[in-house]
Amino acid sequence: MRVNQRRSDVEIIAEMLRIGENGAVKTKIMYNANMSYSQMKKYLRFLISQGYLDSVRAGNLSVTYQATDKGLNLLKSIDGFIEILGLNDD
């Protein structure tokens, strides 16, 4: 059951970490998480500054964002809270 149709910061962060589990470029994160470019930049800055995502240079041009161990632990915790609260969409 969704209390609010808009996603919370926590839901957005969890989605970005999920996408970053296997590494993703900015556009993949933006489209898969259904965000604007400015939203994605804001959350990306936060997640990198807190050590939840790492930027990895792949080749000469592209930068991939990868969830760190700290980020994966956060994602597990978020998923656990969502399950406990019965907020999952199942």
N, C-alpha and C positions, 0 to 999 in steps of 0.2 A: 504494500500500500504506500503510495506516495502522498506525503503530507503537502508538499509544495511541488508544483510542476517545474520550477526552475531548479537547476542543479546548484548544490552548495559548493563552496570552495573545496571541501574535503572530497566530494564526488569527482570534481574536475581533476584534482590532484591524483586521486586513485586511478582515474582513466588514463591520465598522462603516464603514470608509472607503469600501468599495464601495457600500454603501447610501447614504452621504452624497455620492457623486459628483454626483448631481442634486438634492441637498437632500432632507432628510427630517425629519419631526417625531419626537419622542421615541418615541411609540407605534409608529411604523413601524420605527424602528431596533430597538426592543425585540422586536417580533414577528418581523421578518424575520431578525434575528440569533439568534432563539430564546434570549433571555436573560430573567432575572428583572429586575424594576424596579431592585433594589439593585445588581445587576451592571452594568446599563446606566448608572446614575448614576456609578458608580465609573470605568468606562472613558470615559464622556463627559467627566468632569472632567479625567481624564488627557489625553485627546486635545485638548481645548481649551487646557489649560495648556501643552502642548507646541507649540501652533500647528498641529496637524494638522487640526483642525475649527474652524470659525467658527460662532457662533450669529448668525442673521440674523432680525430681527423682520419677520414678514410680516403686514401689517395690524395691527390693534390687539392681538390676543390671541396668535396662534400664533407660536412661535419655530421656525425651521427650522435644521437643522444641515447645514452644507455643507463638504465636504472642501476644504481649501486646496491651493495648488500644492505646498506642503511635504508635505501629507498624500497627495496623488496621487503624488508622487515616492516616498514611503515605500511606498505600495501597490505601485508598479511594482517596487521593490526586493524586497519580500516575495514577490511573484509570481515574480520571477526566481529567488530562492533555492529556493522550493518546486519550481519546474521543474528546476533544477539537481540538487536532491536526489531528484528523482523521486517527490515526495510528493503530486503532484496526483492527484485521484480518477479520472482518465481510464482 
